Amino acid sequence: MARLRTAILISGRGSNMQALIESCRAPASPAEIVLVLSNNADAGGLSIAAKAGIATSVIDHRSYRDRAAFDAELDRRLRAADAAFVCLAGFMRLLTPAFVERWRDRMINIHPSLLPAFPGLDTHARALAAGVRFHGCTVHFVRFETDAGPIIVQAAVPVQAADTPDSLAARVLAQEHRIYPQALAWIAEGRVRIDGERTVVSGAAVPPAALISPTPA
Ligand code: GRF
């Protein structure tokens, strides 16, 4: 079966990118990473990708007169690489409605919260300030609104009393590295259907039990 030709867009360290690259290395992987693209030449993820033998590309957003011109170049490079699917992995640029529409249902993102709670930045500090008992991460299809779109998979992480934003971020990140490759594989296997603004994942199980926190010691 042809593998899903996937590009990853990054701006920074690229740990989710690395998790995607590693999972796609398996010969049986239904997806392959054909390009890593960054708006930032200093993104740490670029050298990780290059070492893994993946083609990389930089489009410095400061060289473009506006978002539309930047996004047009982004689209051009994705097409030049014959990418059929896009994963945003810490890509810190807002995308134009035209670009989002062009890649509608062919572009996913990972966000470090249980959406729709805490869209935007500083999610871990905001979760701690709100006193939530569970925090986590979400993989979702991209719509124009920031951090919105049909949810594919989430991981819930209990908040510990002693958590700082950094300790909570580290535990959430470990789950990001599990659910992002899983979501891409499900999509590449044709198991994810979008129904309205919800998704249906075939052949996937849902935990039967509730998670409660805190519980009696
Ligand atoms: C991750 O927390 C991701 O959820 C968010 O940006 C961060 C990127 O980290 N969108 P990395 O570059 O993948 O390590």
Residues whose N, C-alpha, C, O or C-beta is under 5 A from the ligand:
A	BS01	GRF	G12 R13 G14 S15 N16 M17 A89 G90 I110 H111 P112
